Amino acid sequence: MPTAHTLTGNVPIGYRWINSAWQKDFDAAVNWTRDNSFVSIDLPASHVGEIKRMVKSGLKPISVDLAGWGEYQALLSPDKARRSEAIKQTAALIEKGADAGAKIFFTLMLPENPDLPRSENFKLVVESYQALAALAEKRGATIVVEGWPGPGALCCTPETYRALLKEIPSTGIGINYDPSHLIRMGIDPIRFVHEFAPRIAHVHGKDTEMNAENAYLFGNEQPATFTPPRGFGAWAWRYTIPGHGVARWTAIFDVLAQAGFKGICSIELEDARFNGSEEGEKLGLIKGREFLEGC
């Protein structure tokens, strides 16, 4: 069975688990994935026990989430006991995932108390992830940090990624490169990939469409008074499948190839035109894959 790769850099193409009704039958979802030439599925932490089943079907055990939403926040809890327990549980997940063959562990830096000064929450990032990064490095794996700019989130911008990699230089921690978040924040995704390519271990295939008129009316992030936000977006931007936004994917893969990138590009389906139905979601994944194959 042929598998999908990008034209530039020969990067394998997979997708991130959507947690939709059609995926409740795990074996059927895996079979559809394989039959449509994807190489892997990025699994949620709740599915770490399914990695071996996925591999048995012919897919690769690339990535699993480091935690669930609450656990991400517990890792950055000001409560030392709660934080210590979260570190212990997360370390156990890394061991289990690594035993099954996972090489990438996905995380978000979401503080439990976003009202604390960012510098204080950043200290919690360093304290929790130093030990976890050392464990991942020992197991030949990498914890990748996605820069979703959620409430109080750390490590979304070049400033905070620089600080993280300075404090934790271990190869056990790296970057999930998702240009869609950089674009909505007004950060040049090409300059970012040039700067951080050596530490990028995983890529999300997701794009962002910008609306210049709405940016004029509302700004990129400011809520509108009379206009509802766009699905999987806000007022001046929305997330899309690769190729339906403004990301320059061929240039991105070219930089990654020159840096020796050995990871995977996983389509993260967050697009109001496709999400919400089995037919639409499968079509969105296939169209995203077809576009990336030509980049």
Buried (B, 14 or more C-beta within 10 A) or exposed (E): EEBBBBEBBEBBBBBBBBEBEBBEEBEEBBBBBBEBBBBBBBBBBEBBEBBEBBBEEBBBBBBBBBBEEEBBBBBBBEEEEBBBBBBEBBBEBBEBBBEBBBBBBBBBBBBBBBEBEEEEBBBBBBBBBBBBBBBBBEBEBBBBBBBBBBEBBBBBBBEBBEBBBEBBEBBBBBBBBBBBBBBBBEBEBBEBBBBBBEBBBBBBBBBBBBBEEBBEBBEBBEEBEEEEBBEBBBBBBBBBBBBBBBBBBBBBBBBBBEBEBEBBBBBBBBBBBBBEEEEBBBBBBBBBBBBBBEB
